């Protein structure tokens, strides 16, 4: 399935719009990861643990978005937007939304 942030898909014609689809993922970070991230914040550098968690959440949200589009009979999702939010003290929410379309 083609999934793109652009409103059109170059080389294809959108023949039908199936509706808006959303995929969401909420991931918790554990205490050990929080501790090492805190140390990284103090001494500088990147937090590989959080980057990995963020990548997992993003993939989960996009996978769910694509599954919901397929359930509507779409073969692509156009205009995808990714949003990131912190929920509570240690939860990360990634939301992916877009328009499920049929392309030819």
Biopython code that builds the backbone (N, CA, C, O; Angstrom):
import numpy as np
from Bio.PDB.StructureBuilder import StructureBuilder

atoms = [
    (1, "UNK", "N", (0.843, -1.176, 0.000)),
    (1, "UNK", "CA", (0.000, 0.000, 0.000)),
    (1, "UNK", "C", (0.886, 1.236, 0.000)),
    (1, "UNK", "O", (1.824, 1.337, 0.790)),
    (2, "UNK", "N", (0.583, 2.176, -0.891)),
    (2, "UNK", "CA", (1.318, 3.436, -0.921)),
    (2, "UNK", "C", (0.733, 4.341, 0.160)),
    (2, "UNK", "O", (-0.476, 4.559, 0.223)),
    (3, "UNK", "N", (1.611, 4.859, 1.001)),
    (3, "UNK", "CA", (1.219, 5.778, 2.059)),
    (3, "UNK", "C", (2.108, 7.009, 1.927)),
    (3, "UNK", "O", (3.333, 6.908, 1.992)),
    (4, "UNK", "N", (1.483, 8.172, 1.742)),
    (4, "UNK", "CA", (2.273, 9.372, 1.468)),
    (4, "UNK", "C", (1.698, 10.594, 2.179)),
    (4, "UNK", "O", (0.501, 10.659, 2.458)),
    (5, "UNK", "N", (2.559, 11.548, 2.462)),
    (5, "UNK", "CA", (2.123, 12.793, 3.083)),
    (5, "UNK", "C", (1.579, 13.775, 2.055)),
    (5, "UNK", "O", (0.976, 14.782, 2.425)),
    (6, "UNK", "N", (1.780, 13.502, 0.788)),
    (6, "UNK", "CA", (1.318, 14.409, -0.259)),
    (6, "UNK", "C", (-0.163, 14.182, -0.567)),
    (6, "UNK", "O", (-0.672, 13.081, -0.359)),
    (7, "UNK", "N", (-0.861, 15.212, -1.060)),
    (7, "UNK", "CA", (-2.289, 15.051, -1.354)),
    (7, "UNK", "C", (-2.552, 14.236, -2.621)),
    (7, "UNK", "O", (-3.643, 13.692, -2.793)),
    (8, "UNK", "N", (-1.576, 14.151, -3.492)),
    (8, "UNK", "CA", (-1.684, 13.371, -4.721)),
    (8, "UNK", "C", (-0.566, 12.348, -4.753)),
    (8, "UNK", "O", (0.435, 12.487, -4.049)),
    (9, "UNK", "N", (-0.737, 11.321, -5.571)),
    (9, "UNK", "CA", (0.284, 10.283, -5.690)),
    (9, "UNK", "C", (0.780, 10.305, -7.128)),
    (9, "UNK", "O", (0.090, 9.859, -8.044)),
    (10, "UNK", "N", (1.977, 10.827, -7.309)),
    (10, "UNK", "CA", (2.524, 11.027, -8.650)),
    (10, "UNK", "C", (2.537, 9.716, -9.437)),
    (10, "UNK", "O", (2.957, 8.672, -8.939)),
    (11, "UNK", "N", (2.064, 9.804, -10.683)),
    (11, "UNK", "CA", (2.035, 8.631, -11.546)),
    (11, "UNK", "C", (0.764, 7.811, -11.419)),
    (11, "UNK", "O", (0.580, 6.837, -12.149)),
    (12, "UNK", "N", (-0.116, 8.192, -10.499)),
    (12, "UNK", "CA", (-1.377, 7.481, -10.279)),
    (12, "UNK", "C", (-2.534, 8.476, -10.303)),
    (12, "UNK", "O", (-2.357, 9.667, -10.045)),
    (13, "UNK", "N", (-3.693, 7.970, -10.611)),
    (13, "UNK", "CA", (-4.902, 8.781, -10.554)),
    (13, "UNK", "C", (-5.766, 8.273, -9.410)),
    (13, "UNK", "O", (-6.015, 7.073, -9.304)),
    (14, "UNK", "N", (-6.226, 9.181, -8.554)),
    (14, "UNK", "CA", (-7.136, 8.805, -7.479)),
    (14, "UNK", "C", (-8.521, 8.648, -8.099)),
    (14, "UNK", "O", (-9.079, 9.597, -8.648)),
    (15, "UNK", "N", (-9.068, 7.432, -8.004)),
    (15, "UNK", "CA", (-10.363, 7.153, -8.628)),
    (15, "UNK", "C", (-11.510, 7.123, -7.628)),
    (15, "UNK", "O", (-12.675, 7.197, -8.018)),
    (16, "UNK", "N", (-11.187, 7.014, -6.333)),
    (16, "UNK", "CA", (-12.244, 6.972, -5.319)),
    (16, "UNK", "C", (-11.663, 7.367, -3.965)),
    (16, "UNK", "O", (-10.532, 7.017, -3.629)),
    (17, "UNK", "N", (-12.454, 8.093, -3.207)),
    (17, "UNK", "CA", (-12.088, 8.485, -1.852)),
    (17, "UNK", "C", (-12.935, 7.664, -0.891)),
    (17, "UNK", "O", (-14.163, 7.683, -0.965)),
    (18, "UNK", "N", (-12.271, 6.940, 0.016)),
    (18, "UNK", "CA", (-12.981, 6.059, 0.941)),
    (18, "UNK", "C", (-13.222, 6.679, 2.310)),
    (18, "UNK", "O", (-14.032, 6.172, 3.086)),
    (19, "UNK", "N", (-12.538, 7.756, 2.610)),
    (19, "UNK", "CA", (-12.743, 8.429, 3.887)),
    (19, "UNK", "C", (-11.465, 8.596, 4.687)),
    (19, "UNK", "O", (-10.397, 8.119, 4.303)),
    (20, "UNK", "N", (-11.602, 9.279, 5.797)),
    (20, "UNK", "CA", (-10.467, 9.540, 6.687)),
    (20, "UNK", "C", (-10.198, 8.300, 7.531)),
    (20, "UNK", "O", (-11.119, 7.671, 8.051)),
    (21, "UNK", "N", (-8.927, 7.966, 7.654)),
    (21, "UNK", "CA", (-8.520, 6.843, 8.502)),
    (21, "UNK", "C", (-7.493, 7.339, 9.515)),
    (21, "UNK", "O", (-6.741, 8.278, 9.254)),
    (22, "UNK", "N", (-7.479, 6.689, 10.670)),
    (22, "UNK", "CA", (-6.574, 7.072, 11.754)),
    (22, "UNK", "C", (-5.953, 5.818, 12.351)),
    (22, "UNK", "O", (-6.626, 4.800, 12.509)),
    (23, "UNK", "N", (-4.687, 5.894, 12.676)),
    (23, "UNK", "CA", (-4.002, 4.845, 13.422)),
    (23, "UNK", "C", (-3.335, 5.491, 14.627)),
    (23, "UNK", "O", (-2.751, 6.569, 14.515)),
    (24, "UNK", "N", (-3.420, 4.839, 15.769)),
    (24, "UNK", "CA", (-2.845, 5.409, 16.985)),
    (24, "UNK", "C", (-2.043, 4.356, 17.732)),
    (24, "UNK", "O", (-2.347, 3.164, 17.694)),
    (25, "UNK", "N", (-1.025, 4.829, 18.403)),
    (25, "UNK", "CA", (-0.231, 3.945, 19.257)),
    (25, "UNK", "C", (0.158, 4.715, 20.508)),
    (25, "UNK", "O", (0.662, 5.835, 20.434)),
    (26, "UNK", "N", (-0.081, 4.101, 21.652)),
    (26, "UNK", "CA", (0.346, 4.689, 22.920)),
    (26, "UNK", "C", (1.344, 3.728, 23.542)),
    (26, "UNK", "O", (1.039, 2.561, 23.789)),
    (27, "UNK", "N", (2.522, 4.234, 23.785)),
    (27, "UNK", "CA", (3.607, 3.414, 24.308)),
    (27, "UNK", "C", (4.077, 3.968, 25.633)),
    (27, "UNK", "O", (4.192, 5.181, 25.811)),
    (28, "UNK", "N", (4.344, 3.073, 26.553)),
    (28, "UNK", "CA", (4.882, 3.468, 27.850)),
    (28, "UNK", "C", (6.380, 3.259, 27.869)),
    (28, "UNK", "O", (6.898, 2.353, 27.216)),
    (29, "UNK", "N", (7.061, 4.083, 28.604)),
    (29, "UNK", "CA", (8.504, 3.927, 28.778)),
    (29, "UNK", "C", (8.751, 3.380, 30.179)),
    (29, "UNK", "O", (8.094, 3.787, 31.137)),
    (30, "UNK", "N", (9.696, 2.460, 30.291)),
    (30, "UNK", "CA", (9.917, 1.879, 31.616)),
    (30, "UNK", "C", (10.915, 2.687, 32.441)),
    (30, "UNK", "O", (11.585, 3.580, 31.921)),
    (31, "UNK", "N", (11.006, 2.373, 33.705)),
    (31, "UNK", "CA", (11.817, 3.144, 34.649)),
    (31, "UNK", "C", (13.300, 3.112, 34.291)),
    (31, "UNK", "O", (13.966, 4.143, 34.377)),
    (32, "UNK", "N", (13.831, 1.971, 33.897)),
    (32, "UNK", "CA", (15.254, 1.868, 33.547)),
    (32, "UNK", "C", (15.550, 2.767, 32.357)),
    (32, "UNK", "O", (16.542, 3.496, 32.356)),
    (33, "UNK", "N", (14.692, 2.715, 31.345)),
    (33, "UNK", "CA", (14.872, 3.559, 30.161)),
    (33, "UNK", "C", (14.829, 5.035, 30.562)),
    (33, "UNK", "O", (15.632, 5.833, 30.077)),
    (34, "UNK", "N", (13.889, 5.403, 31.453)),
    (34, "UNK", "CA", (13.783, 6.788, 31.928)),
    (34, "UNK", "C", (15.062, 7.219, 32.639)),
    (34, "UNK", "O", (15.535, 8.339, 32.448)),
    (35, "UNK", "N", (15.619, 6.329, 33.458)),
    (35, "UNK", "CA", (16.844, 6.637, 34.186)),
    (35, "UNK", "C", (17.990, 6.918, 33.225)),
    (35, "UNK", "O", (18.684, 7.925, 33.369)),
    (36, "UNK", "N", (18.198, 6.039, 32.241)),
    (36, "UNK", "CA", (19.294, 6.222, 31.289)),
    (36, "UNK", "C", (19.054, 7.441, 30.397)),
    (36, "UNK", "O", (20.007, 8.121, 30.016)),
    (37, "UNK", "N", (17.809, 7.721, 30.066)),
    (37, "UNK", "CA", (17.495, 8.914, 29.273)),
    (37, "UNK", "C", (17.826, 10.170, 30.078)),
    (37, "UNK", "O", (18.330, 11.151, 29.530)),
    (38, "UNK", "N", (17.538, 10.133, 31.396)),
    (38, "UNK", "CA", (17.868, 11.261, 32.261)),
    (38, "UNK", "C", (19.360, 11.516, 32.319)),
    (38, "UNK", "O", (19.802, 12.664, 32.296)),
    (39, "UNK", "N", (20.140, 10.440, 32.394)),
    (39, "UNK", "CA", (21.602, 10.569, 32.403)),
    (39, "UNK", "C", (22.071, 11.152, 31.080)),
    (39, "UNK", "O", (22.946, 12.018, 31.060)),
    (40, "UNK", "N", (21.497, 10.687, 29.968)),
    (40, "UNK", "CA", (21.857, 11.203, 28.655)),
    (40, "UNK", "C", (21.541, 12.688, 28.564)),
    (40, "UNK", "O", (22.312, 13.452, 27.983)),
    (41, "UNK", "N", (20.402, 13.108, 29.138)),
    (41, "UNK", "CA", (20.037, 14.520, 29.127)),
    (41, "UNK", "C", (21.065, 15.363, 29.883)),
    (41, "UNK", "O", (21.369, 16.484, 29.474)),
    (42, "UNK", "N", (21.596, 14.834, 30.975)),
    (42, "UNK", "CA", (22.558, 15.571, 31.795)),
    (42, "UNK", "C", (23.901, 15.682, 31.094)),
    (42, "UNK", "O", (24.498, 16.758, 31.063)),
    (43, "UNK", "N", (24.387, 14.572, 30.526)),
    (43, "UNK", "CA", (25.726, 14.583, 29.927)),
    (43, "UNK", "C", (25.692, 14.919, 28.440)),
    (43, "UNK", "O", (26.739, 15.126, 27.828)),
    (44, "UNK", "N", (24.523, 14.973, 27.867)),
    (44, "UNK", "CA", (24.397, 15.300, 26.446)),
    (44, "UNK", "C", (24.345, 14.047, 25.596)),
    (44, "UNK", "O", (24.669, 12.953, 26.058)),
    (45, "UNK", "N", (23.941, 14.215, 24.367)),
    (45, "UNK", "CA", (23.866, 13.094, 23.449)),
    (45, "UNK", "C", (22.437, 12.699, 23.152)),
    (45, "UNK", "O", (21.486, 13.309, 23.641)),
    (46, "UNK", "N", (22.310, 11.682, 22.354)),
    (46, "UNK", "CA", (20.990, 11.209, 21.929)),
    (46, "UNK", "C", (20.537, 10.060, 22.819)),
    (46, "UNK", "O", (21.349, 9.296, 23.341)),
    (47, "UNK", "N", (19.240, 9.957, 22.975)),
    (47, "UNK", "CA", (18.669, 8.881, 23.768)),
    (47, "UNK", "C", (18.186, 7.781, 22.825)),
    (47, "UNK", "O", (17.069, 7.837, 22.309)),
    (48, "UNK", "N", (19.031, 6.792, 22.610)),
    (48, "UNK", "CA", (18.702, 5.683, 21.714)),
    (48, "UNK", "C", (17.470, 4.919, 22.164)),
    (48, "UNK", "O", (16.694, 4.449, 21.333)),
    (49, "UNK", "N", (17.282, 4.790, 23.471)),
    (49, "UNK", "CA", (16.130, 4.051, 23.990)),
    (49, "UNK", "C", (14.834, 4.743, 23.595)),
    (49, "UNK", "O", (13.891, 4.085, 23.155)),
    (50, "UNK", "N", (14.777, 6.056, 23.746)),
    (50, "UNK", "CA", (13.564, 6.787, 23.390)),
    (50, "UNK", "C", (13.386, 6.870, 21.881)),
    (50, "UNK", "O", (12.260, 6.814, 21.389)),
    (51, "UNK", "N", (14.476, 7.002, 21.145)),
    (51, "UNK", "CA", (14.375, 7.027, 19.685)),
    (51, "UNK", "C", (13.795, 5.712, 19.173)),
    (51, "UNK", "O", (12.969, 5.707, 18.260)),
    (52, "UNK", "N", (14.222, 4.617, 19.752)),
    (52, "UNK", "CA", (13.711, 3.304, 19.373)),
    (52, "UNK", "C", (12.226, 3.178, 19.703)),
    (52, "UNK", "O", (11.447, 2.675, 18.893)),
    (53, "UNK", "N", (11.837, 3.634, 20.890)),
    (53, "UNK", "CA", (10.439, 3.589, 21.317)),
    (53, "UNK", "C", (9.570, 4.449, 20.397)),
    (53, "UNK", "O", (8.459, 4.057, 20.039)),
    (54, "UNK", "N", (10.074, 5.603, 20.025)),
    (54, "UNK", "CA", (9.353, 6.492, 19.124)),
    (54, "UNK", "C", (9.181, 5.857, 17.748)),
    (54, "UNK", "O", (8.104, 5.947, 17.159)),
    (55, "UNK", "N", (10.216, 5.221, 17.234)),
    (55, "UNK", "CA", (10.142, 4.538, 15.939)),
    (55, "UNK", "C", (9.120, 3.402, 15.985)),
    (55, "UNK", "O", (8.367, 3.206, 15.031)),
    (56, "UNK", "N", (9.092, 2.654, 17.088)),
    (56, "UNK", "CA", (8.117, 1.565, 17.242)),
    (56, "UNK", "C", (6.688, 2.105, 17.237)),
    (56, "UNK", "O", (5.809, 1.540, 16.587)),
    (57, "UNK", "N", (6.460, 3.197, 17.960)),
    (57, "UNK", "CA", (5.125, 3.788, 18.034)),
    (57, "UNK", "C", (4.693, 4.317, 16.666)),
    (57, "UNK", "O", (3.542, 4.141, 16.265)),
    (58, "UNK", "N", (5.606, 4.956, 15.959)),
    (58, "UNK", "CA", (5.296, 5.481, 14.627)),
    (58, "UNK", "C", (4.935, 4.358, 13.667)),
    (58, "UNK", "O", (3.965, 4.470, 12.918)),
    (59, "UNK", "N", (5.706, 3.276, 13.683)),
    (59, "UNK", "CA", (5.433, 2.129, 12.806)),
    (59, "UNK", "C", (4.077, 1.508, 13.137)),
    (59, "UNK", "O", (3.313, 1.167, 12.234)),
    (60, "UNK", "N", (3.778, 1.361, 14.415)),
    (60, "UNK", "CA", (2.499, 0.794, 14.840)),
    (60, "UNK", "C", (1.332, 1.654, 14.355)),
    (60, "UNK", "O", (0.341, 1.128, 13.847)),
    (61, "UNK", "N", (1.447, 2.973, 14.510)),
    (61, "UNK", "CA", (0.372, 3.880, 14.093)),
    (61, "UNK", "C", (0.167, 3.829, 12.575)),
    (61, "UNK", "O", (-0.972, 3.823, 12.107)),
    (62, "UNK", "N", (1.248, 3.794, 11.813)),
    (62, "UNK", "CA", (1.133, 3.738, 10.346)),
    (62, "UNK", "C", (0.587, 2.390, 9.898)),
    (62, "UNK", "O", (-0.237, 2.329, 8.986)),
    (63, "UNK", "N", (1.036, 1.309, 10.529)),
    (63, "UNK", "CA", (0.504, -0.024, 10.195)),
    (63, "UNK", "C", (-1.005, -0.083, 10.435)),
    (63, "UNK", "O", (-1.747, -0.622, 9.614)),
    (64, "UNK", "N", (-1.454, 0.473, 11.563)),
    (64, "UNK", "CA", (-2.879, 0.482, 11.888)),
    (64, "UNK", "C", (-3.654, 1.345, 10.882)),
    (64, "UNK", "O", (-4.753, 0.979, 10.465)),
    (65, "UNK", "N", (-3.088, 2.469, 10.503)),
    (65, "UNK", "CA", (-3.690, 3.345, 9.496)),
    (65, "UNK", "C", (-3.894, 2.583, 8.189)),
    (65, "UNK", "O", (-4.972, 2.644, 7.598)),
    (66, "UNK", "N", (-2.874, 1.873, 7.740)),
    (66, "UNK", "CA", (-2.951, 1.111, 6.495)),
    (66, "UNK", "C", (-3.972, -0.021, 6.588)),
    (66, "UNK", "O", (-4.692, -0.283, 5.625)),
    (67, "UNK", "N", (-4.042, -0.690, 7.732)),
    (67, "UNK", "CA", (-5.028, -1.764, 7.914)),
    (67, "UNK", "C", (-6.451, -1.227, 7.827)),
    (67, "UNK", "O", (-7.316, -1.848, 7.210)),
    (68, "UNK", "N", (-6.691, -0.080, 8.442)),
    (68, "UNK", "CA", (-8.031, 0.511, 8.397)),
    (68, "UNK", "C", (-8.387, 0.968, 6.981)),
    (68, "UNK", "O", (-9.541, 0.864, 6.564)),
    (69, "UNK", "N", (-7.404, 1.471, 6.248)),
    (69, "UNK", "CA", (-7.642, 1.867, 4.855)),
    (69, "UNK", "C", (-7.992, 0.644, 4.007)),
    (69, "UNK", "O", (-8.906, 0.695, 3.183)),
    (70, "UNK", "N", (-7.269, -0.442, 4.208)),
    (70, "UNK", "CA", (-7.537, -1.673, 3.456)),
    (70, "UNK", "C", (-8.934, -2.211, 3.765)),
    (70, "UNK", "O", (-9.604, -2.728, 2.871)),
    (71, "UNK", "N", (-9.376, -2.098, 5.007)),
    (71, "UNK", "CA", (-10.714, -2.553, 5.384)),
    (71, "UNK", "C", (-11.808, -1.765, 4.656)),
    (71, "UNK", "O", (-12.916, -2.263, 4.459)),
    (72, "UNK", "N", (-11.485, -0.533, 4.261)),
    (72, "UNK", "CA", (-12.443, 0.285, 3.523)),
    (72, "UNK", "C", (-12.366, 0.031, 2.012)),
    (72, "UNK", "O", (-13.149, 0.591, 1.244)),
    (73, "UNK", "N", (-11.421, -0.815, 1.594)),
    (73, "UNK", "CA", (-11.264, -1.111, 0.176)),
    (73, "UNK", "C", (-10.282, -0.203, -0.539)),
    (73, "UNK", "O", (-10.234, -0.188, -1.769)),
    (74, "UNK", "N", (-9.496, 0.556, 0.220)),
    (74, "UNK", "CA", (-8.498, 1.453, -0.367)),
    (74, "UNK", "C", (-7.204, 0.698, -0.664)),
    (74, "UNK", "O", (-6.914, -0.330, -0.052)),
    (75, "UNK", "N", (-6.434, 1.226, -1.611)),
    (75, "UNK", "CA", (-5.120, 0.652, -1.879)),
    (75, "UNK", "C", (-4.002, 1.677, -1.684)),
    (75, "UNK", "O", (-2.854, 1.432, -2.057)),
    (76, "UNK", "N", (-4.349, 2.840, -1.092)),
    (76, "UNK", "CA", (-3.367, 3.876, -0.779)),
    (76, "UNK", "C", (-3.946, 4.813, 0.271)),
    (76, "UNK", "O", (-5.156, 4.859, 0.494)),
    (77, "UNK", "N", (-3.047, 5.561, 0.912)),
    (77, "UNK", "CA", (-3.474, 6.594, 1.865)),
    (77, "UNK", "C", (-2.709, 7.864, 1.500)),
    (77, "UNK", "O", (-1.478, 7.874, 1.466)),
    (78, "UNK", "N", (-3.456, 8.933, 1.229)),
    (78, "UNK", "CA", (-2.853, 10.211, 0.845)),
    (78, "UNK", "C", (-3.010, 11.217, 1.981)),
    (78, "UNK", "O", (-3.890, 11.089, 2.832)),
    (79, "UNK", "N", (-2.132, 12.223, 1.973)),
    (79, "UNK", "CA", (-2.227, 13.305, 2.947)),
    (79, "UNK", "C", (-1.993, 12.880, 4.376)),
    (79, "UNK", "O", (-2.632, 13.401, 5.290)),
    (80, "UNK", "N", (-1.087, 11.942, 4.585)),
    (80, "UNK", "CA", (-0.837, 11.430, 5.936)),
    (80, "UNK", "C", (-0.169, 12.499, 6.800)),
    (80, "UNK", "O", (0.760, 13.182, 6.369)),
    (81, "UNK", "N", (-0.665, 12.623, 8.021)),
    (81, "UNK", "CA", (-0.119, 13.550, 9.008)),
    (81, "UNK", "C", (0.208, 12.759, 10.262)),
    (81, "UNK", "O", (-0.598, 11.950, 10.722)),
    (82, "UNK", "N", (1.387, 12.992, 10.813)),
    (82, "UNK", "CA", (1.799, 12.330, 12.056)),
    (82, "UNK", "C", (1.809, 13.351, 13.179)),
    (82, "UNK", "O", (2.354, 14.445, 13.031)),
    (83, "UNK", "N", (1.206, 12.989, 14.299)),
    (83, "UNK", "CA", (1.191, 13.845, 15.477)),
    (83, "UNK", "C", (1.772, 13.072, 16.660)),
    (83, "UNK", "O", (1.567, 11.865, 16.788)),
    (84, "UNK", "N", (2.492, 13.779, 17.515)),
    (84, "UNK", "CA", (3.127, 13.185, 18.690)),
    (84, "UNK", "C", (2.660, 13.936, 19.928)),
    (84, "UNK", "O", (2.644, 15.167, 19.946)),
    (85, "UNK", "N", (2.282, 13.192, 20.962)),
    (85, "UNK", "CA", (1.840, 13.792, 22.221)),
    (85, "UNK", "C", (2.395, 12.985, 23.384)),
    (85, "UNK", "O", (2.587, 11.774, 23.275)),
    (86, "UNK", "N", (2.650, 13.661, 24.494)),
    (86, "UNK", "CA", (3.017, 12.991, 25.735)),
    (86, "UNK", "C", (1.742, 12.881, 26.565)),
    (86, "UNK", "O", (1.046, 13.872, 26.787)),
    (87, "UNK", "N", (1.447, 11.671, 27.017)),
    (87, "UNK", "CA", (0.249, 11.413, 27.812)),
    (87, "UNK", "C", (0.707, 11.001, 29.207)),
    (87, "UNK", "O", (1.454, 10.035, 29.364)),
    (88, "UNK", "N", (0.262, 11.731, 30.207)),
    (88, "UNK", "CA", (0.688, 11.420, 31.573)),
    (88, "UNK", "C", (2.166, 11.738, 31.743)),
    (88, "UNK", "O", (2.702, 12.638, 31.097)),
    (89, "UNK", "N", (2.819, 10.980, 32.629)),
    (89, "UNK", "CA", (4.232, 11.232, 32.907)),
    (89, "UNK", "C", (5.185, 10.477, 32.003)),
    (89, "UNK", "O", (6.302, 10.936, 31.764)),
    (90, "UNK", "N", (4.759, 9.310, 31.489)),
    (90, "UNK", "CA", (5.730, 8.524, 30.744)),
    (90, "UNK", "C", (5.114, 7.776, 29.565)),
    (90, "UNK", "O", (5.647, 6.756, 29.127)),
    (91, "UNK", "N", (3.993, 8.282, 29.052)),
    (91, "UNK", "CA", (3.356, 7.630, 27.910)),
    (91, "UNK", "C", (3.512, 8.523, 26.688)),
    (91, "UNK", "O", (3.398, 9.746, 26.774)),
    (92, "UNK", "N", (3.772, 7.895, 25.556)),
    (92, "UNK", "CA", (3.926, 8.605, 24.303)),
    (92, "UNK", "C", (2.831, 8.144, 23.353)),
    (92, "UNK", "O", (2.634, 6.944, 23.164)),
    (93, "UNK", "N", (2.116, 9.100, 22.752)),
    (93, "UNK", "CA", (1.082, 8.749, 21.783)),
    (93, "UNK", "C", (1.498, 9.275, 20.414)),
    (93, "UNK", "O", (1.862, 10.441, 20.259)),
    (94, "UNK", "N", (1.435, 8.391, 19.434)),
    (94, "UNK", "CA", (1.662, 8.770, 18.045)),
    (94, "UNK", "C", (0.365, 8.508, 17.306)),
    (94, "UNK", "O", (-0.211, 7.424, 17.402)),
    (95, "UNK", "N", (-0.089, 9.507, 16.570)),
    (95, "UNK", "CA", (-1.324, 9.396, 15.807)),
    (95, "UNK", "C", (-1.005, 9.667, 14.345)),
    (95, "UNK", "O", (-0.338, 10.650, 14.024)),
    (96, "UNK", "N", (-1.479, 8.800, 13.458)),
    (96, "UNK", "CA", (-1.316, 8.973, 12.023)),
    (96, "UNK", "C", (-2.702, 9.056, 11.410)),
    (96, "UNK", "O", (-3.545, 8.195, 11.659)),
    (97, "UNK", "N", (-2.945, 10.094, 10.605)),
    (97, "UNK", "CA", (-4.244, 10.228, 9.953)),
    (97, "UNK", "C", (-4.019, 10.566, 8.486)),
    (97, "UNK", "O", (-2.999, 11.145, 8.114)),
    (98, "UNK", "N", (-4.987, 10.196, 7.667)),
    (98, "UNK", "CA", (-4.898, 10.466, 6.236)),
    (98, "UNK", "C", (-6.195, 10.094, 5.565)),
    (98, "UNK", "O", (-7.164, 9.718, 6.225)),
    (99, "UNK", "N", (-6.215, 10.201, 4.238)),
    (99, "UNK", "CA", (-7.394, 9.877, 3.457)),
    (99, "UNK", "C", (-7.162, 8.576, 2.709)),
    (99, "UNK", "O", (-6.223, 8.454, 1.921)),
    (100, "UNK", "N", (-8.028, 7.610, 2.966)),
    (100, "UNK", "CA", (-7.964, 6.319, 2.273)),
    (100, "UNK", "C", (-8.506, 6.528, 0.848)),
    (100, "UNK", "O", (-9.606, 7.051, 0.664)),
    (101, "UNK", "N", (-7.725, 6.116, -0.147)),
    (101, "UNK", "CA", (-8.103, 6.320, -1.545)),
    (101, "UNK", "C", (-7.869, 5.050, -2.358)),
    (101, "UNK", "O", (-7.138, 4.146, -1.956)),
    (102, "UNK", "N", (-8.511, 5.023, -3.500)),
    (102, "UNK", "CA", (-8.251, 3.986, -4.491)),
    (102, "UNK", "C", (-7.508, 4.664, -5.633)),
    (102, "UNK", "O", (-7.955, 5.682, -6.162)),
    (103, "UNK", "N", (-6.370, 4.092, -6.006)),
    (103, "UNK", "CA", (-5.580, 4.652, -7.110)),
    (103, "UNK", "C", (-5.510, 3.643, -8.252)),
    (103, "UNK", "O", (-5.611, 2.434, -8.048)),
    (104, "UNK", "N", (-5.338, 4.172, -9.444)),
    (104, "UNK", "CA", (-5.180, 3.325, -10.618)),
    (104, "UNK", "C", (-4.018, 3.822, -11.457)),
    (104, "UNK", "O", (-3.715, 3.241, -12.499)),
]
sb = StructureBuilder()
sb.init_structure("model")
sb.init_model(0)
sb.init_chain("A")
sb.init_seg("    ")
for serial, (resi, resn, name, xyz) in enumerate(atoms, 1):
    if name == "N":
        sb.init_residue(resn, " ", resi, " ")
    sb.init_atom(name, np.array(xyz, "f"), 0.0, 1.0, " ", f" {name:<3s}", serial, name[0])
structure = sb.get_structure()
